[in-house]
Amino acid sequence: MSNPVITQPGAGSYGTNVQTGEWSTGLCSCCSDLLVCALGCICPIALSCYTANKYGENVCLACVPGGMAAMRTHMRLTYGIQVITILIR
């Protein structure tokens, strides 16, 4: 504890070292990964556990209320994915 943290990172510190580019798959290529497609159709909780494990998170994160929303936010910030809000009037 010789160097305590006394300041927090500023806004915009996440996703700054991520290369931006095109998506790796197309919009209609949802069946290109059959394991993910099957897990999503048969057991979405299993897909959530698989995704959490794939990205280095605890597998139980999928079972915690709000856990997947937290992981989604973390991934969005880490990979620099913008949120698009559509307002319908």
NORBELFEN-V132795 format. One record per residue. N is the residue number from 1. SS is DSSP state (hx for helix, st for strand, lp for the rest). PSI is psi in whole degrees, 0 to 359 (NA if undefined). OMEGA is omega in whole degrees, 0 to 359 (NA if undefined). Layout:
n = <N | N>
ss = <SS | SS>
psi = <PSI | PSI>
omega = <OMEGA | OMEGA>
This chain:
n = <1 | 2 | 3 | 4 | 5 | 6 | 7 | 8 | 9 | 10 | 11 | 12 | 13 | 14 | 15 | 16 | 17 | 18 | 19 | 20 | 21 | 22 | 23 | 24 | 25 | 26 | 27 | 28 | 29 | 30 | 31 | 32 | 33 | 34 | 35 | 36 | 37 | 38 | 39 | 40 | 41 | 42 | 43 | 44 | 45 | 46 | 47 | 48 | 49 | 50 | 51 | 52 | 53 | 54 | 55 | 56 | 57 | 58 | 59 | 60 | 61 | 62 | 63 | 64 | 65 | 66 | 67 | 68 | 69 | 70 | 71 | 72 | 73 | 74 | 75 | 76 | 77 | 78 | 79 | 80 | 81 | 82 | 83 | 84 | 85 | 86 | 87 | 88 | 89>
ss = <lp | lp | lp | lp | lp | lp | lp | lp | lp | lp | lp | lp | lp | lp | lp | lp | lp | lp | lp | lp | lp | lp | lp | lp | lp | lp | lp | lp | lp | lp | lp | lp | lp | hx | hx | hx | hx | hx | hx | hx | hx | hx | lp | hx | hx | hx | hx | hx | hx | hx | hx | hx | hx | hx | lp | lp | lp | lp | hx | hx | hx | hx | hx | lp | lp | lp | hx | hx | hx | hx | hx | hx | hx | hx | hx | hx | hx | hx | hx | lp | lp | lp | lp | lp | lp | lp | lp | lp | lp>
psi = <34 | 336 | 81 | 151 | 123 | 353 | 154 | 154 | 147 | 171 | 144 | 11 | 339 | 144 | 10 | 339 | 20 | 134 | 136 | 153 | 203 | 159 | 151 | 340 | 161 | 172 | 325 | 18 | 45 | 340 | 14 | 333 | 99 | 327 | 312 | 319 | 314 | 315 | 320 | 326 | 319 | 313 | 91 | 330 | 320 | 322 | 320 | 318 | 318 | 316 | 317 | 316 | 320 | 326 | 19 | 13 | 167 | 136 | 328 | 349 | 329 | 336 | 350 | 130 | 125 | 357 | 317 | 327 | 321 | 319 | 322 | 317 | 317 | 315 | 321 | 318 | 320 | 316 | 4 | 34 | 125 | 148 | 129 | 120 | 129 | 122 | 126 | 125 | NA>
omega = <180 | 181 | 180 | 177 | 182 | 177 | 177 | 177 | 180 | 179 | 178 | 181 | 178 | 174 | 183 | 181 | 182 | 177 | 177 | 181 | 182 | 174 | 181 | 178 | 179 | 182 | 183 | 181 | 183 | 180 | 180 | 174 | 188 | 179 | 180 | 180 | 181 | 179 | 180 | 180 | 186 | 184 | 182 | 178 | 177 | 177 | 178 | 177 | 178 | 180 | 178 | 179 | 181 | 181 | 172 | 178 | 177 | 182 | 181 | 180 | 181 | 183 | 181 | 178 | 181 | 183 | 181 | 176 | 178 | 179 | 178 | 178 | 179 | 180 | 179 | 179 | 181 | 184 | 176 | 180 | 181 | 175 | 179 | 180 | 179 | 178 | 178 | 181 | NA>
